[in-house]
Amino acid sequence: MSEPSVPETTTPGPDVEVDPRLLEILVCPMTHGVLEYDRENGELISRSAHLAYPIRDGVPIMLPEEARELADGD
């Protein structure tokens, strides 16, 4: 039997487009604080939680387990 196929996940990339109306209402799920849109890295940044949430195919992935921790210089 062959292995079931797993859908390929698109990784964040530069100039990811997100609906501006969506950006106005989204908040960090951990702190409920403001998010900054980092278009260059395709992420939503929560400075208060020190997390960067990825955006895949124009959809913000707002799961803390999917977020990357911000380094001191981020």
NORBELLIN-V278404 format. One record per residue. PHI is phi in degrees with one decimal (NA if undefined). OMEGA is omega in whole degrees, 0 to 359 (none if undefined). BURIAL is # if it has 24 or more other ideal C-beta (glycine too) atoms within 12 Angstrom, else .. Layout:
# NORBELLIN-V278404
phi	omega	burial
PHI	OMEGA	BURIAL
PHI	OMEGA	BURIAL
This chain:
# NORBELLIN-V278404
phi	omega	burial
NA	180	.
-90.0	179	.
-68.3	175	.
-65.7	181	.
-78.2	179	.
-108.2	180	.
-61.5	180	.
-74.8	180	.
-96.6	177	.
-79.8	178	.
-85.7	179	.
-61.9	179	#
-146.0	181	.
-66.1	175	.
56.5	175	.
-73.5	181	#
-93.6	178	.
-130.3	179	#
-58.2	182	.
-58.3	178	.
-64.9	178	.
-66.5	180	.
-63.3	180	.
-69.8	186	.
-105.1	181	.
-73.2	173	#
-133.4	178	.
-64.1	180	#
-68.6	180	.
-85.6	187	.
-112.6	186	.
62.6	180	.
-91.6	182	.
-66.6	176	.
-112.6	175	#
-103.3	179	#
-88.0	176	#
-103.1	184	#
-62.2	183	.
-59.2	182	.
-100.4	179	.
64.9	183	#
-141.8	169	#
-108.8	187	#
-101.4	172	#
-110.0	179	#
-65.9	183	.
-69.1	179	.
-96.6	183	#
59.4	181	.
-129.2	174	#
-122.9	181	#
-89.5	182	#
-74.0	173	#
-117.3	181	#
-120.3	181	.
52.5	178	.
81.0	182	.
-113.4	176	.
-67.1	178	#
-98.0	189	#
-96.0	178	#
-105.3	181	.
-56.1	180	.
-71.7	177	.
-93.3	183	.
-78.3	174	#
-103.8	178	#
-75.9	179	.
-76.3	174	.
-79.8	181	.
-56.3	182	.
-85.7	182	.
-78.5	none	.
